[in-house]
Amino acid sequence: MKEIITGEKTVYDGKILSLKLYDVLAKGIPAKREIVRKGGAVAIVPVTGDGRIVMVRQFRLAADEELLEIPAGLMDPGEEPLESAKRELREETGFTAEKWTHITEFYPSAGFTDEYIHIFMAENLTPGETDFDETEDLVTEIYSLDDLINMICSGEIHDGKTVCGISLAKVLR
Amino acid sequence: MKEIITGEKTVYDGKILSLKLYDVLAKGIPAKREIVRKGGAVAIVPVTGDGRIVMVRQFRLAADEELLEIPAGLMDPGEEPLESAKRELREETGFTAEKWTHITEFYPSAGFTDEYIHIFMAENLTPGETDFDETEDLVTEIYSLDDLINMICSGEIHDGKTVCGISLAKVLR
């Protein structure tokens, strides 16, 4: 079933992504594939002592709107996923967590990008200071899991990793 | 919280995506944003009469492996999401469905792309003939919802829209 690469070209090599064009043979037939190469990412479902979830609201240029999301971020070079997740949770929300569980990992959009994201559940939280990047602007909000499921079904939440993390957390808890 | 665009450039304009570079002011500070512009997509959770789910297995060049996914595809120009979903389910699996429910919609990776995907549940299925694109190579497989949840948690399934669709289907059923 594998496609055979017969040619490749780098169209763009940037800060967070690069764009590659491939000539392939798919079922023996020549075809073109446009692929965005990216590093890894992490996201966290932070659960408070009373079972509620810590979310962040931020502006996303790609969507041209503010999205309500679980805390997340890009892995730094050389970082392990859990290490990135601990860093991002602290930077974006101030919380640290005693108990960490890897709940799933996936390609957000395997049709065109190799971006790969690991999702963790974080429990036994302790509040602390946030540490945003200078151009980051995030607001922390806390919701019950059932309210978040309703917001996923109504379309009020429409961020993919958040739909994954919250839905799976509801299944697992 | 909104970022102000002060400049933009199209780096690449291709078949399924284009790549744009933006100069923005984020919290008043100049920054660069790399954004992939894409059309819409659909995915379907097809539920059989005995509550099992129809899946497809296919090679994904971006992941360099075969992935087990819910049926999905890109929307054609001018198509409504439900129309695309009906077409993709029939083309990829041969099934048509009497009952369609929109269960969620989201940006798979809002940090860098405006790709947007609608997920439907399809019930009361009738089998029929598949109609692949000439370079598509898909195998249909049918699993119980609980087996799929286990495969999501073990990492055997690691396709984002599939994690979303299956986890949410488990919550809703």
Interface residues (C-beta under 8 A of the other chain):
Chain A: M1 K2 E3 I5 V11 Y12 G14 K15 I16 L17 L19 L21 Y22 V24 A26 K27 I29 A31 K32 R33 E34 I35 V36 K38 A41 R57 Q58 F59 R60 L61 A62 A63 D64 E66 L67 E69 A72 L74 I103 T104 E105 F106 Y107 P108 S109 A110 G111 F112 T113 D114 E115 Y116 I117 E134 T135 E136 D137 V139 I149 I152 C153 G155 I157 H158 D159 G160 K161 T162 V163 C164 S167 L168 K170 V171 L172
Chain B: M1 K2 E3 I5 V11 Y12 G14 K15 I16 L17 L19 L21 Y22 V24 A26 K27 I29 A31 K32 R33 E34 I35 V36 K38 A41 R57 Q58 F59 R60 L61 A62 A63 D64 E66 L67 E69 A72 L74 I103 T104 E105 F106 Y107 P108 S109 A110 G111 F112 T113 D114 E115 Y116 I117 E134 T135 E136 D137 V139 I149 I152 C153 G155 I157 H158 D159 G160 K161 T162 V163 C164 S167 L168 K170 V171 L172
